[in-house]
Amino acid sequence: MRGESPEVGLEAGVPVTERSLARREFSGLLALMAGLAAFPRLAEAAVQPKFAAPKPFSWDILVGQARALAARPWAEPQTSPHAVADFDAVGKLTYGQAQALGGNVRLFPTARGTSPHAVKLHLVESGSARELVDARGLFVGGKQGDPAGFRVMTADQHSDWMAYLGASYFRASGSRDQYGLSARGIAVDTGLPKAEEFPSFTAFWIENLGADHVRIHALLDGPSLTGAYAFDCRKGASGAAVTQDVRVSLFFRRDIERLGAAPMTSMFWYDQSDSAKRRDWRPEIHDSDGLALWSGSGERIWVPLSNPSVNRTNAMRADHVKGFGLLQRDQAFDHYQDDGAFYDRRPSLWIEPQGDWGAGTVMLYRMPTDAETQDNIAAFWVSDQPARAGQSRDFSYRLTWTSQDPSVATGAGAAARCVDSWQGAAGRPGDTPTTQEARKFVFDFEGPALKGLTRDSGVTADTNLPAKALLHSAAYPVAGQEGRWRVTLDVRPSAVPSPEFRVYLKRGEQALSETVIQGVQP
């Protein structure tokens, strides 16, 4: 075997709470608004926005504000008096004739029921910040409105490549100019059998550094903590990734049971292996198809996503983690057949810690869903060190939004990755199943480590399944597909001692592939 299983716990059957649904609403709002096509920039409105006098601004000043705020009780934000009624009203204020803040930022207005709280916006230049105090020139037709968030436009003003809206949610369009999953500033008590907390970015400082380079600072506030954030954001040339270098300083008002760093949220309804969930004519519908993890020990792990029948949380050891993320590995258009939502273009999001984060776990939280408009997947890193009232915590990381697979190992002999998986009836294809209880799991792998290997090379599939659960196992090169190997496992789920099992390819004691962690429970 390849060491101990990294799972350290699983919680099943947790009810979908109102706060769980709230996460879906926050991220769904950002998906709808940031996903709309932008109108070309027209003539600027006659009404001009107003700004306060400039004040000194720096990272240290922002950290001081967050620290001072944490020493005071949390105050629930007030609903904007100018919040519009619905989604259509938001679009009318957002898309059309209006100025751009600082030349490349367009605003989202507050809206009742979805984004009712205004955020403070500042423009930063040469170490000074001017607060926006009247935004009327920045909405269509010079109409009254309060900013709930914003999007960053491309140089030609015809589309946007990054957006912040709702609690601490934000997203970037990646290397194929298509929005997909979202990131969050922090996760508090996600996946626990109690209300999840949603701290919010309440103020932003925006510094334009070039056509495709913007630095954003943000102040976070919530019942349990405050935080200072810095995002150094760059949009690569056509076909290149969007990167965000993130610096965070957190201050805790009270103890936090589960503090999730670098959280991200996505949607998985069904894929080719989950036909029972399929009600739509399209073959697959998902923003991401798996969680990738590169552990501090060097092991690479792949967890195929699923749409569970009950809430589930997996925790995988990730001491001194090198990277993790929710990926969209499958980018073949004919696997989705969607020429409107373009799931084949949805970006992957990869997290690279800057510095050593120490001992901890990567957690994957999944909720049931029956629609593509509901985000039901969350992933984040949790330190073994508890977050206690009065303490602070600093960390940094890089976000990469890309359609390339950022988790893939490189170099000669690099570990192969799992590129596809299926499930079906156990036994020989075409024959009547010998037992209805067993299921067949199929995994395809590709990568440099498999190059030139044949059936006579001694390649085997290694799993942690007990003998009573594993009815049959095979590993072999796929006929006519150079460099692709297939693993087939006939498994009796009732005999599997945990809700998932591990499998990887090896030759002798040498691991040839990443480890796949596959769930066996619906």
DOPA-228510 format. One record per residue (C-alpha): residue in one letter; y, x, z. Coordinates in Angstrom, 2 decimals. Layout:
<recs>
<code a | north Y | east X | up Z>
...
</recs>
This chain:
<recs>
<code m | north 0.00 | east 0.00 | up 0.00>
<code r | north 3.62 | east 0.98 | up -0.40>
<code g | north 4.82 | east 0.77 | up 3.17>
<code e | north 5.52 | east -2.19 | up 5.39>
<code s | north 6.69 | east -5.49 | up 3.95>
<code p | north 10.50 | east -5.63 | up 4.27>
<code e | north 10.66 | east -9.30 | up 5.24>
<code v | north 11.66 | east -9.69 | up 8.86>
<code g | north 11.91 | east -13.44 | up 9.05>
<code l | north 12.03 | east -16.76 | up 7.27>
<code e | north 13.48 | east -20.08 | up 8.29>
<code a | north 12.21 | east -23.19 | up 6.49>
<code g | north 13.00 | east -26.85 | up 6.79>
<code v | north 16.62 | east -26.36 | up 7.88>
<code p | north 18.46 | east -29.56 | up 6.96>
<code v | north 21.23 | east -29.46 | up 4.39>
<code t | north 24.24 | east -29.81 | up 6.63>
<code e | north 27.67 | east -31.09 | up 5.67>
<code r | north 28.92 | east -27.50 | up 5.81>
<code s | north 26.15 | east -26.41 | up 3.46>
<code l | north 27.42 | east -29.02 | up 1.05>
<code a | north 30.93 | east -27.73 | up 1.62>
<code r | north 29.89 | east -24.35 | up 0.19>
<code r | north 28.78 | east -26.14 | up -2.94>
<code e | north 32.14 | east -27.91 | up -3.18>
<code f | north 34.17 | east -24.71 | up -2.74>
<code s | north 32.24 | east -22.72 | up -5.30>
<code g | north 31.89 | east -25.69 | up -7.63>
<code l | north 35.66 | east -26.14 | up -7.68>
<code l | north 36.17 | east -22.49 | up -8.65>
<code a | north 33.50 | east -22.84 | up -11.33>
<code l | north 35.22 | east -25.87 | up -12.85>
<code m | north 38.76 | east -24.55 | up -12.74>
<code a | north 38.14 | east -20.93 | up -13.68>
<code g | north 35.68 | east -21.99 | up -16.37>
<code l | north 38.16 | east -24.09 | up -18.36>
<code a | north 39.56 | east -22.57 | up -21.52>
<code a | north 43.11 | east -21.36 | up -21.06>
<code f | north 45.85 | east -22.62 | up -23.31>
<code p | north 47.87 | east -19.97 | up -25.17>
<code r | north 51.01 | east -19.07 | up -23.33>
<code l | north 53.93 | east -21.13 | up -24.59>
<code a | north 57.66 | east -20.90 | up -24.01>
<code e | north 58.55 | east -20.41 | up -20.37>
<code a | north 59.73 | east -23.40 | up -18.39>
<code a | north 63.44 | east -23.69 | up -17.66>
<code v | north 62.93 | east -23.94 | up -13.90>
<code q | north 62.72 | east -20.52 | up -12.29>
<code p | north 60.53 | east -19.68 | up -9.27>
<code k | north 62.26 | east -18.41 | up -6.15>
<code f | north 61.35 | east -15.42 | up -3.99>
<code a | north 62.33 | east -14.24 | up -0.53>
<code a | north 64.03 | east -10.89 | up 0.02>
<code p | north 61.71 | east -7.87 | up -0.32>
<code k | north 59.96 | east -6.48 | up 2.76>
<code p | north 57.96 | east -3.28 | up 3.22>
<code f | north 54.25 | east -3.69 | up 2.55>
<code s | north 51.21 | east -1.45 | up 2.95>
<code w | north 47.54 | east -1.54 | up 3.92>
<code d | north 48.41 | east -0.52 | up 7.47>
<code i | north 50.96 | east -3.34 | up 7.73>
<code l | north 48.35 | east -5.87 | up 6.55>
<code v | north 45.75 | east -4.56 | up 9.03>
<code g | north 48.33 | east -4.91 | up 11.79>
<code q | north 48.91 | east -8.53 | up 10.80>
<code a | north 45.18 | east -9.28 | up 10.89>
<code r | north 44.78 | east -7.60 | up 14.27>
<code a | north 47.72 | east -9.51 | up 15.76>
<code l | north 46.47 | east -12.79 | up 14.30>
<code a | north 43.04 | east -12.31 | up 15.91>
<code a | north 44.70 | east -12.11 | up 19.33>
<code r | north 45.98 | east -15.67 | up 18.92>
<code p | north 43.93 | east -18.90 | up 18.84>
<code w | north 42.98 | east -20.12 | up 15.40>
<code a | north 45.27 | east -22.81 | up 14.01>
<code e | north 43.78 | east -25.20 | up 11.47>
<code p | north 45.82 | east -25.07 | up 8.25>
<code q | north 47.97 | east -28.03 | up 7.30>
<code t | north 47.37 | east -30.08 | up 4.16>
<code s | north 49.91 | east -29.39 | up 1.42>
<code p | north 52.40 | east -32.25 | up 1.02>
<code h | north 52.32 | east -31.64 | up -2.74>
<code a | north 48.52 | east -31.72 | up -3.16>
<code v | north 47.64 | east -33.59 | up -6.36>
<code a | north 45.15 | east -36.43 | up -6.48>
<code d | north 42.23 | east -35.17 | up -8.57>
<code f | north 40.78 | east -32.67 | up -11.02>
<code d | north 42.62 | east -34.11 | up -14.03>
<code a | north 45.96 | east -33.74 | up -12.23>
<code v | north 45.11 | east -30.12 | up -11.41>
<code g | north 44.48 | east -29.41 | up -15.10>
<code k | north 47.79 | east -30.95 | up -16.13>
<code l | north 49.70 | east -28.61 | up -13.81>
<code t | north 47.61 | east -25.55 | up -14.63>
<code y | north 46.95 | east -25.48 | up -18.38>
<code g | north 49.94 | east -25.62 | up -20.69>
<code q | north 53.58 | east -24.58 | up -20.70>
<code a | north 54.41 | east -22.56 | up -17.58>
<code q | north 55.49 | east -19.10 | up -16.55>
<code a | north 53.07 | east -16.45 | up -15.35>
<code l | north 53.67 | east -14.91 | up -11.95>
<code g | north 54.42 | east -11.23 | up -12.44>
<code g | north 53.58 | east -11.54 | up -16.12>
<code n | north 49.79 | east -12.09 | up -15.86>
<code v | north 48.98 | east -14.50 | up -13.01>
<code r | north 48.70 | east -18.28 | up -13.44>
<code l | north 48.45 | east -20.63 | up -10.46>
<code f | north 46.05 | east -23.35 | up -9.36>
<code p | north 47.82 | east -26.18 | up -7.45>
<code t | north 46.60 | east -27.72 | up -4.21>
<code a | north 44.44 | east -30.82 | up -4.63>
<code r | north 43.35 | east -33.45 | up -2.13>
<code g | north 39.69 | east -33.28 | up -1.18>
<code t | north 38.90 | east -29.95 | up -2.85>
<code s | north 41.68 | east -27.39 | up -2.23>
<code p | north 44.27 | east -29.09 | up 0.00>
<code h | north 45.65 | east -25.96 | up 1.72>
<code a | north 48.40 | east -23.86 | up 0.17>
<code v | north 48.21 | east -20.06 | up 0.18>
<code k | north 51.13 | east -17.68 | up 0.42>
<code l | north 51.69 | east -15.44 | up -2.59>
<code h | north 53.66 | east -12.19 | up -2.76>
<code l | north 54.52 | east -9.81 | up -5.59>
<code v | north 54.25 | east -6.13 | up -4.66>
<code e | north 56.22 | east -3.36 | up -6.32>
<code s | north 56.99 | east 0.17 | up -5.11>
<code g | north 55.85 | east -0.50 | up -1.55>
<code s | north 57.81 | east -3.74 | up -1.13>
<code a | north 56.64 | east -7.37 | up -1.27>
<code r | north 58.58 | east -10.49 | up -2.22>
<code e | north 57.13 | east -13.80 | up -1.02>
<code l | north 57.06 | east -16.72 | up -3.44>
<code v | north 58.97 | east -19.55 | up -1.73>
<code d | north 59.32 | east -22.04 | up -4.61>
<code a | north 56.65 | east -22.17 | up -7.33>
<code r | north 58.06 | east -24.91 | up -9.55>
<code g | north 58.64 | east -22.65 | up -12.55>
<code l | north 55.01 | east -21.57 | up -12.38>
<code f | north 53.45 | east -24.99 | up -12.97>
<code v | north 53.42 | east -26.87 | up -16.27>
<code g | north 56.73 | east -28.53 | up -17.06>
<code g | north 58.41 | east -26.98 | up -14.03>
<code k | north 56.83 | east -29.61 | up -11.79>
<code q | north 56.54 | east -29.36 | up -8.01>
<code g | north 53.35 | east -27.90 | up -6.59>
<code d | north 51.94 | east -25.53 | up -3.99>
<code p | north 49.58 | east -22.71 | up -4.98>
<code a | north 45.97 | east -23.04 | up -3.79>
<code g | north 44.81 | east -19.99 | up -5.73>
<code f | north 45.35 | east -18.10 | up -8.96>
<code r | north 43.76 | east -16.55 | up -12.02>
<code v | north 44.53 | east -13.25 | up -13.72>
<code m | north 45.15 | east -13.49 | up -17.46>
<code t | north 44.10 | east -11.15 | up -20.23>
<code a | north 46.82 | east -9.14 | up -21.98>
<code d | north 47.11 | east -11.70 | up -24.80>
<code q | north 47.40 | east -14.59 | up -22.27>
<code h | north 44.68 | east -16.53 | up -24.10>
<code s | north 42.07 | east -16.40 | up -21.32>
<code d | north 41.57 | east -15.24 | up -17.74>
<code w | north 39.17 | east -12.64 | up -16.34>
<code m | north 39.41 | east -13.13 | up -12.58>
<code a | north 40.17 | east -16.02 | up -10.23>
<code y | north 40.57 | east -16.73 | up -6.50>
<code l | north 40.30 | east -20.35 | up -5.31>
<code g | north 38.82 | east -22.14 | up -2.31>
<code a | north 38.18 | east -20.62 | up 1.15>
<code s | north 37.40 | east -16.94 | up 0.40>
<code y | north 35.75 | east -17.50 | up -3.00>
<code f | north 36.56 | east -15.41 | up -6.06>
<code r | north 34.90 | east -14.46 | up -9.34>
<code a | north 35.25 | east -12.32 | up -12.46>
<code s | north 34.16 | east -12.94 | up -16.03>
<code g | north 32.06 | east -9.79 | up -16.49>
<code s | north 31.39 | east -7.90 | up -19.70>
<code r | north 30.81 | east -10.97 | up -21.94>
<code d | north 33.92 | east -12.94 | up -20.91>
<code q | north 31.90 | east -15.67 | up -19.19>
<code y | north 32.21 | east -16.86 | up -15.61>
<code g | north 29.07 | east -17.45 | up -13.58>
<code l | north 28.31 | east -16.75 | up -9.94>
<code s | north 30.98 | east -16.25 | up -7.26>
<code a | north 31.68 | east -13.75 | up -4.50>
<code r | north 33.14 | east -14.47 | up -1.06>
<code g | north 35.19 | east -12.48 | up 1.39>
<code i | north 32.74 | east -12.99 | up 4.26>
<code a | north 29.89 | east -15.29 | up 5.31>
<code v | north 29.72 | east -16.69 | up 8.84>
<code d | north 26.50 | east -18.33 | up 10.09>
<code t | north 25.16 | east -19.03 | up 6.60>
<code g | north 21.61 | east -20.38 | up 6.63>
<code l | north 21.49 | east -21.19 | up 10.34>
<code p | north 20.61 | east -24.66 | up 11.71>
<code k | north 24.23 | east -25.28 | up 12.62>
<code a | north 27.57 | east -25.70 | up 10.89>
<code e | north 28.50 | east -22.83 | up 8.59>
<code e | north 32.02 | east -21.49 | up 9.02>
<code f | north 34.33 | east -20.94 | up 6.05>
<code p | north 37.18 | east -18.50 | up 6.78>
<code s | north 39.90 | east -18.64 | up 4.15>
<code f | north 42.20 | east -16.26 | up 2.36>
<code t | north 45.55 | east -17.62 | up 3.50>
<code a | north 47.89 | east -15.11 | up 1.86>
<code f | north 47.75 | east -12.76 | up -1.14>
<code w | north 49.79 | east -9.73 | up -2.22>
<code i | north 49.52 | east -9.06 | up -5.96>
<code e | north 50.44 | east -5.73 | up -7.55>
<code n | north 50.25 | east -5.42 | up -11.33>
<code l | north 49.26 | east -1.90 | up -12.36>
<code g | north 48.62 | east -2.41 | up -16.07>
<code a | north 47.32 | east -4.89 | up -18.63>
<code d | north 43.80 | east -4.79 | up -17.18>
<code h | north 44.42 | east -3.40 | up -13.71>
<code v | north 45.61 | east -5.34 | up -10.68>
<code r | north 45.49 | east -4.62 | up -6.97>
<code i | north 45.16 | east -7.64 | up -4.69>
<code h | north 45.53 | east -7.65 | up -0.92>
<code a | north 44.52 | east -10.69 | up 1.10>
<code l | north 44.72 | east -11.94 | up 4.68>
<code l | north 41.64 | east -13.80 | up 5.94>
<code d | north 41.72 | east -16.28 | up 8.82>
<code g | north 39.07 | east -18.47 | up 10.43>
<code p | north 37.93 | east -19.81 | up 13.80>
<code s | north 35.81 | east -16.72 | up 14.58>
<code l | north 37.61 | east -13.84 | up 12.86>
<code t | north 40.52 | east -12.51 | up 10.85>
<code g | north 40.51 | east -9.83 | up 8.19>
<code a | north 42.53 | east -7.58 | up 5.91>
<code y | north 41.21 | east -7.11 | up 2.35>
<code a | north 42.18 | east -4.87 | up -0.54>
<code f | north 40.73 | east -5.41 | up -4.04>
<code d | north 41.38 | east -2.76 | up -6.71>
<code c | north 40.37 | east -4.69 | up -9.84>
<code r | north 39.83 | east -3.31 | up -13.35>
<code k | north 38.79 | east -5.09 | up -16.53>
<code g | north 36.96 | east -2.77 | up -18.89>
<code a | north 37.36 | east -2.78 | up -22.64>
<code s | north 35.51 | east -5.40 | up -24.66>
<code g | north 31.86 | east -5.40 | up -23.58>
<code a | north 32.52 | east -3.38 | up -20.42>
<code a | north 32.15 | east -4.52 | up -16.83>
<code v | north 34.79 | east -5.80 | up -14.42>
<code t | north 34.87 | east -3.72 | up -11.23>
<code q | north 36.49 | east -4.41 | up -7.88>
<code d | north 36.70 | east -1.74 | up -5.19>
<code v | north 36.92 | east -3.62 | up -1.89>
<code r | north 38.19 | east -2.40 | up 1.48>
<code v | north 37.78 | east -4.62 | up 4.55>
<code s | north 38.97 | east -4.58 | up 8.16>
<code l | north 37.68 | east -7.45 | up 10.32>
<code f | north 38.72 | east -8.55 | up 13.82>
<code f | north 36.52 | east -10.94 | up 15.81>
<code r | north 37.94 | east -13.77 | up 17.91>
<code r | north 34.51 | east -14.72 | up 19.22>
<code d | north 30.86 | east -13.74 | up 18.93>
<code i | north 29.30 | east -14.39 | up 15.52>
<code e | north 25.57 | east -15.02 | up 15.31>
<code r | north 25.20 | east -14.04 | up 11.66>
<code l | north 27.95 | east -12.07 | up 9.90>
<code g | north 27.25 | east -11.67 | up 6.17>
<code a | north 28.98 | east -8.77 | up 4.42>
<code a | north 29.67 | east -8.76 | up 0.67>
<code p | north 28.35 | east -12.31 | up 0.20>
<code m | north 27.78 | east -13.92 | up -3.17>
<code t | north 26.77 | east -17.43 | up -4.19>
<code s | north 25.05 | east -18.70 | up -7.31>
<code m | north 23.10 | east -21.57 | up -8.89>
<code f | north 19.41 | east -21.78 | up -9.75>
<code w | north 18.01 | east -25.12 | up -10.89>
<code y | north 14.88 | east -24.15 | up -12.84>
<code d | north 13.42 | east -21.58 | up -15.24>
<code q | north 10.29 | east -21.21 | up -17.36>
<code s | north 8.06 | east -20.99 | up -14.28>
<code d | north 9.46 | east -24.07 | up -12.54>
<code s | north 8.78 | east -26.95 | up -14.91>
<code a | north 8.34 | east -29.44 | up -12.05>
<code k | north 12.11 | east -29.27 | up -11.38>
<code r | north 13.00 | east -29.76 | up -15.04>
<code r | north 14.58 | east -33.07 | up -16.05>
<code d | north 16.91 | east -31.69 | up -18.74>
<code w | north 16.00 | east -30.88 | up -22.34>
<code r | north 17.23 | east -27.30 | up -21.96>
<code p | north 14.39 | east -24.82 | up -21.20>
<code e | north 16.20 | east -23.04 | up -18.33>
<code i | north 19.34 | east -23.61 | up -16.24>
<code h | north 20.55 | east -20.95 | up -13.82>
<code d | north 23.48 | east -18.59 | up -13.20>
<code s | north 21.17 | east -15.92 | up -11.75>
<code d | north 17.42 | east -15.44 | up -11.94>
<code g | north 16.74 | east -12.93 | up -9.17>
<code l | north 17.90 | east -10.81 | up -6.25>
<code a | north 17.68 | east -7.03 | up -6.77>
<code l | north 17.69 | east -4.58 | up -3.87>
<code w | north 17.80 | east -0.78 | up -3.80>
<code s | north 16.88 | east 0.25 | up -0.28>
<code g | north 17.93 | east 3.38 | up 1.54>
<code s | north 14.36 | east 4.68 | up 1.26>
<code g | north 14.63 | east 4.50 | up -2.53>
<code e | north 12.37 | east 1.46 | up -3.00>
<code r | north 13.55 | east -1.03 | up -5.61>
<code i | north 12.80 | east -4.70 | up -4.96>
<code w | north 13.04 | east -7.80 | up -7.15>
<code v | north 12.93 | east -11.34 | up -5.73>
<code p | north 12.67 | east -14.03 | up -8.43>
<code l | north 14.85 | east -17.01 | up -7.52>
<code s | north 13.46 | east -20.49 | up -7.08>
<code n | north 14.67 | east -23.99 | up -6.31>
<code p | north 12.91 | east -24.75 | up -3.01>
<code s | north 11.91 | east -28.14 | up -1.68>
<code v | north 13.52 | east -27.28 | up 1.70>
<code n | north 16.13 | east -24.73 | up 2.78>
<code r | north 14.72 | east -21.21 | up 3.03>
<code t | north 16.08 | east -17.90 | up 4.27>
<code n | north 14.46 | east -14.52 | up 3.56>
<code a | north 15.54 | east -11.33 | up 5.33>
<code m | north 14.59 | east -7.97 | up 3.80>
<code r | north 15.04 | east -4.65 | up 5.54>
<code a | north 17.91 | east -2.77 | up 3.92>
<code d | north 18.74 | east 0.18 | up 6.19>
<code h | north 21.36 | east 2.46 | up 4.59>
<code v | north 21.27 | east 0.13 | up 1.59>
<code k | north 22.24 | east 1.69 | up -1.74>
<code g | north 22.82 | east -1.52 | up -3.67>
<code f | north 21.94 | east -5.20 | up -4.01>
<code g | north 22.97 | east -8.17 | up -6.08>
<code l | north 22.20 | east -11.47 | up -7.77>
<code l | north 21.35 | east -10.77 | up -11.41>
<code q | north 20.93 | east -12.68 | up -14.65>
<code r | north 18.29 | east -10.48 | up -16.30>
<code d | north 17.24 | east -13.07 | up -18.88>
<code q | north 19.98 | east -13.05 | up -21.54>
<code a | north 18.18 | east -14.56 | up -24.52>
<code f | north 20.07 | east -17.56 | up -25.91>
<code d | north 16.90 | east -19.33 | up -27.07>
<code h | north 15.61 | east -19.34 | up -23.47>
<code y | north 18.52 | east -21.62 | up -22.50>
<code q | north 19.65 | east -23.30 | up -25.75>
<code d | north 23.06 | east -24.01 | up -24.23>
<code d | north 26.03 | east -23.41 | up -26.53>
<code g | north 28.54 | east -24.86 | up -24.05>
<code a | north 27.74 | east -23.39 | up -20.64>
<code f | north 26.27 | east -20.18 | up -22.17>
<code y | north 23.89 | east -19.31 | up -19.35>
<code d | north 22.69 | east -16.34 | up -21.39>
<code r | north 26.18 | east -14.78 | up -20.98>
<code r | north 26.50 | east -15.29 | up -17.22>
<code p | north 27.25 | east -11.97 | up -15.50>
<code s | north 25.23 | east -10.24 | up -12.83>
<code l | north 26.97 | east -9.10 | up -9.65>
<code w | north 25.99 | east -5.77 | up -8.09>
<code i | north 27.17 | east -4.52 | up -4.68>
<code e | north 27.38 | east -0.78 | up -3.97>
<code p | north 28.30 | east 0.13 | up -0.40>
<code q | north 30.85 | east 2.92 | up -0.13>
<code g | north 29.64 | east 5.03 | up 2.77>
<code d | north 26.64 | east 4.36 | up 5.01>
<code w | north 26.44 | east 0.77 | up 6.28>
<code g | north 23.67 | east 1.72 | up 8.73>
<code a | north 20.70 | east -0.41 | up 9.74>
<code g | north 20.54 | east -4.00 | up 8.54>
<code t | north 18.99 | east -6.58 | up 6.25>
<code v | north 19.78 | east -8.26 | up 2.95>
<code m | north 19.42 | east -12.01 | up 3.36>
<code l | north 18.68 | east -14.53 | up 0.63>
<code y | north 19.43 | east -18.18 | up 1.37>
<code r | north 18.20 | east -20.95 | up -0.95>
<code m | north 18.88 | east -24.69 | up -0.83>
<code p | north 17.31 | east -27.44 | up -2.94>
<code t | north 19.36 | east -28.71 | up -5.86>
<code d | north 18.87 | east -31.28 | up -8.60>
<code a | north 21.94 | east -30.41 | up -10.69>
<code e | north 23.58 | east -27.40 | up -12.31>
<code t | north 26.95 | east -28.21 | up -10.72>
<code q | north 25.74 | east -27.32 | up -7.21>
<code d | north 25.57 | east -23.73 | up -6.03>
<code n | north 22.40 | east -23.41 | up -3.96>
<code i | north 21.85 | east -19.63 | up -3.66>
<code a | north 23.57 | east -17.17 | up -1.32>
<code a | north 22.93 | east -13.46 | up -0.63>
<code f | north 24.62 | east -11.00 | up 1.76>
<code w | north 24.00 | east -8.01 | up 4.04>
<code v | north 23.74 | east -8.37 | up 7.83>
<code s | north 24.14 | east -5.42 | up 10.18>
<code d | north 21.77 | east -4.92 | up 13.09>
<code q | north 24.90 | east -4.41 | up 15.21>
<code p | north 26.06 | east -7.79 | up 16.54>
<code a | north 29.63 | east -8.98 | up 15.93>
<code r | north 31.21 | east -9.48 | up 19.37>
<code a | north 34.53 | east -11.02 | up 20.38>
<code g | north 37.29 | east -8.42 | up 20.64>
<code q | north 35.57 | east -5.93 | up 18.35>
<code s | north 36.58 | east -4.84 | up 14.85>
<code r | north 34.59 | east -3.65 | up 11.85>
<code d | north 35.57 | east -1.69 | up 8.73>
<code f | north 33.57 | east -1.26 | up 5.54>
<code s | north 34.03 | east -0.73 | up 1.81>
<code y | north 32.04 | east -1.53 | up -1.31>
<code r | north 32.27 | east -1.87 | up -5.08>
<code l | north 31.60 | east -5.10 | up -6.98>
<code t | north 30.42 | east -4.75 | up -10.58>
<code w | north 30.39 | east -7.88 | up -12.75>
<code t | north 28.32 | east -7.05 | up -15.83>
<code s | north 25.73 | east -8.22 | up -18.33>
<code q | north 23.96 | east -4.87 | up -18.17>
<code d | north 21.26 | east -4.63 | up -15.50>
<code p | north 23.00 | east -2.56 | up -12.79>
<code s | north 19.80 | east -2.28 | up -10.73>
<code v | north 17.72 | east -0.50 | up -13.35>
<code a | north 16.47 | east 2.99 | up -12.50>
<code t | north 17.34 | east 5.71 | up -15.03>
<code g | north 15.78 | east 8.94 | up -16.21>
<code a | north 12.33 | east 9.95 | up -17.40>
<code g | north 9.63 | east 8.26 | up -15.38>
<code a | north 12.07 | east 5.81 | up -13.76>
<code a | north 10.46 | east 2.76 | up -12.16>
<code a | north 9.80 | east -0.19 | up -14.43>
<code r | north 11.48 | east -3.50 | up -13.72>
<code c | north 10.10 | east -7.03 | up -13.74>
<code v | north 11.48 | east -8.69 | up -16.87>
<code d | north 9.64 | east -12.02 | up -16.79>
<code s | north 7.33 | east -14.13 | up -14.64>
<code w | north 5.34 | east -17.35 | up -14.96>
<code q | north 3.06 | east -19.59 | up -12.91>
<code g | north 0.20 | east -21.84 | up -13.92>
<code a | north -3.38 | east -22.87 | up -13.31>
<code a | north -5.75 | east -20.16 | up -12.11>
<code g | north -8.76 | east -19.08 | up -14.15>
<code r | north -9.32 | east -18.15 | up -17.77>
<code p | north -6.71 | east -19.65 | up -20.13>
<code g | north -8.17 | east -22.67 | up -21.90>
<code d | north -11.02 | east -23.15 | up -19.44>
<code t | north -11.19 | east -25.92 | up -16.87>
<code p | north -9.83 | east -24.48 | up -13.58>
<code t | north -12.64 | east -23.63 | up -11.17>
<code t | north -10.45 | east -24.71 | up -8.26>
<code q | north -7.34 | east -26.89 | up -8.22>
<code e | north -6.12 | east -25.11 | up -5.10>
<code a | north -5.48 | east -21.72 | up -6.73>
<code r | north -2.46 | east -20.71 | up -8.86>
<code k | north -2.01 | east -17.97 | up -11.41>
<code f | north 1.04 | east -15.69 | up -11.08>
<code v | north 2.01 | east -13.58 | up -14.09>
<code f | north 4.55 | east -10.72 | up -14.07>
<code d | north 5.71 | east -8.58 | up -17.00>
<code f | north 7.14 | east -5.10 | up -16.41>
<code e | north 9.04 | east -2.70 | up -18.68>
<code g | north 10.43 | east 0.77 | up -18.04>
<code p | north 10.17 | east 4.53 | up -18.67>
<code a | north 7.39 | east 5.01 | up -16.10>
<code l | north 5.02 | east 2.95 | up -18.27>
<code k | north 5.70 | east 4.81 | up -21.50>
<code g | north 2.52 | east 6.10 | up -23.17>
<code l | north 0.13 | east 4.60 | up -20.63>
<code t | north -3.02 | east 2.79 | up -21.78>
<code r | north -5.81 | east 0.74 | up -20.26>
<code d | north -7.55 | east 4.05 | up -19.52>
<code s | north -4.62 | east 5.52 | up -17.55>
<code g | north -5.70 | east 4.14 | up -14.18>
<code v | north -2.78 | east 1.72 | up -13.74>
<code t | north -3.44 | east -1.00 | up -11.16>
<code a | north -1.56 | east -3.82 | up -9.45>
<code d | north -1.11 | east -3.35 | up -5.71>
<code t | north -0.42 | east -6.34 | up -3.48>
<code n | north -0.43 | east -7.17 | up 0.22>
<code l | north -2.55 | east -10.27 | up -0.38>
<code p | north -5.67 | east -10.49 | up 1.79>
<code a | north -9.06 | east -10.60 | up 0.05>
<code k | north -9.56 | east -14.28 | up 0.87>
<code a | north -6.27 | east -15.15 | up -0.90>
<code l | north -6.63 | east -12.94 | up -4.00>
<code l | north -9.29 | east -14.43 | up -6.28>
<code h | north -8.62 | east -12.20 | up -9.30>
<code s | north -6.25 | east -9.39 | up -10.26>
<code a | north -5.58 | east -7.59 | up -13.55>
<code a | north -3.01 | east -5.13 | up -14.95>
<code y | north -2.88 | east -4.23 | up -18.64>
<code p | north -0.48 | east -3.41 | up -21.52>
<code v | north 0.66 | east -6.48 | up -23.46>
<code a | north -0.79 | east -6.40 | up -26.96>
<code g | north 1.81 | east -5.71 | up -29.63>
<code q | north 4.63 | east -5.18 | up -27.09>
<code e | north 5.33 | east -1.47 | up -26.74>
<code g | north 6.05 | east -0.41 | up -23.15>
<code r | north 5.38 | east -3.83 | up -21.62>
<code w | north 2.69 | east -4.29 | up -18.96>
<code r | north 1.40 | east -7.54 | up -17.49>
<code v | north 0.01 | east -8.31 | up -14.04>
<code t | north -2.00 | east -11.49 | up -13.49>
<code l | north -3.01 | east -12.68 | up -10.03>
<code d | north -5.10 | east -15.74 | up -9.15>
<code v | north -4.00 | east -16.69 | up -5.65>
<code r | north -5.17 | east -19.26 | up -3.11>
<code p | north -1.82 | east -20.17 | up -1.44>
<code s | north -3.42 | east -21.68 | up 1.66>
<code a | north -4.95 | east -18.29 | up 2.49>
<code v | north -1.67 | east -16.34 | up 2.19>
<code p | north -0.49 | east -15.55 | up 5.75>
<code s | north 3.23 | east -15.56 | up 4.92>
<code p | north 5.41 | east -17.62 | up 2.56>
<code e | north 5.53 | east -14.77 | up 0.02>
<code f | north 3.59 | east -11.74 | up -1.17>
<code r | north 4.43 | east -8.34 | up -2.69>
<code v | north 3.16 | east -6.80 | up -5.92>
<code y | north 3.92 | east -3.66 | up -7.93>
<code l | north 2.28 | east -1.37 | up -10.47>
<code k | north 0.94 | east 2.00 | up -9.42>
<code r | north -1.11 | east 4.91 | up -10.74>
<code g | north -2.99 | east 6.61 | up -7.95>
<code e | north -0.41 | east 6.92 | up -5.18>
<code q | north 2.57 | east 6.87 | up -7.57>
<code a | north 4.60 | east 3.67 | up -7.78>
<code l | north 5.40 | east 2.84 | up -11.42>
<code s | north 7.52 | east -0.27 | up -10.90>
<code e | north 9.86 | east -2.02 | up -8.56>
<code t | north 8.27 | east -4.28 | up -5.95>
<code v | north 8.31 | east -8.00 | up -6.69>
<code i | north 8.47 | east -10.35 | up -3.70>
<code q | north 7.10 | east -13.68 | up -4.89>
<code g | north 7.19 | east -16.92 | up -2.92>
<code v | north 4.06 | east -19.04 | up -2.78>
<code q | north 5.49 | east -22.14 | up -1.08>
<code p | north 7.35 | east -24.82 | up -3.07>
</recs>
